[in-house]
Amino acid sequence: MRERWIVYVLRCAGGSLYTGITNDLTRRLERHRAGTASAFTRSRRPVRLVYQERQPTRSAALRREAALRSLSRPEKLALVRGKR
């Protein structure tokens, strides 16, 4: 079976945004909500999924994650709102 990779953005408490990748979005969201996925989201719960996109490979997902992380906050918010 071919793995599917997903690049995702979470809106955290206080309005901060977190970008990550996973091949199991449901499990990863559960871990974020439980506070066991990352130090960043652990201290900024609750988190809400606001954006996701599929990528064909882990490598492509990592490249896209880096590209999203390099965006300015207004650019990320436009992406989340579907205006990019």
N, C-alpha and C positions, 0 to 999 in steps of 0.2 A: 504494500500500500504506500502511496506517495504521501509524504508529509505536507501539510499546509501550514504556512507561516503567516502570522498576522502581526501587523504593526498596529499599536493601539495608543490612544491618548486617554488619560483619566483626568477628571477635574477633582481636585482634592479640597479638603476643608480650607477655607481662606481664599479659594479661587486659584490656587496654584495648579499647574498642569504637569503631568508626568507622562513621559513617552517610553514605551517598551515594546518588546517582541515576545511572541510565544507560539507554540504549536498546539496549545490547548487553552483557548481563551477562557472557557468556563472555569477550569481548575485554577488558572492564574488569577482571575478575578476573586475567586474564593479566598486565595492566599492573601491577596491585597487587603481584602475586607477583614480578614482575621489578623492582619498585622504581621504576617510572616513572609511576605514577598520581597519587601525592600525597606531599608531604613527610612528612605524618604517618605514613602506612603504610610509607614507605621505611625509616624508622628503627625500625620495630616489626614486622618480618617474623620468622617467617612469619605470614600472615593466613589465616583460615578463614571462609567464608561461613556465618553462623548464622541469618540471617533475610532474607526477601525478600517483597515484595508488589507486585503490578502496580497501575499507575495509568493512567487513560485518556489523560492529556495531560501534557506537560512541566510545565505550570503546577500541576496537581494533585500531581505528584511533588515539586515544589519545596515546596509547602505541607506535604505529609506529611513530607518530610525535616525541615523546620523544626520541625514538631510533635514528631517523634521526638527531635531534638536537644535539645529543651527538657525532655524527661523526665529524672527523676532516674536515677541508676545502678540502684537497685533496680527501678524501673519498666521500664527497658530490659531488664534481665535477666529480668523476668517476661514481657515481650513475646517475647523470644528463646525462653523455655521454653514459650511457648504458653499462658500463664496470664492473658493480658490480652485 
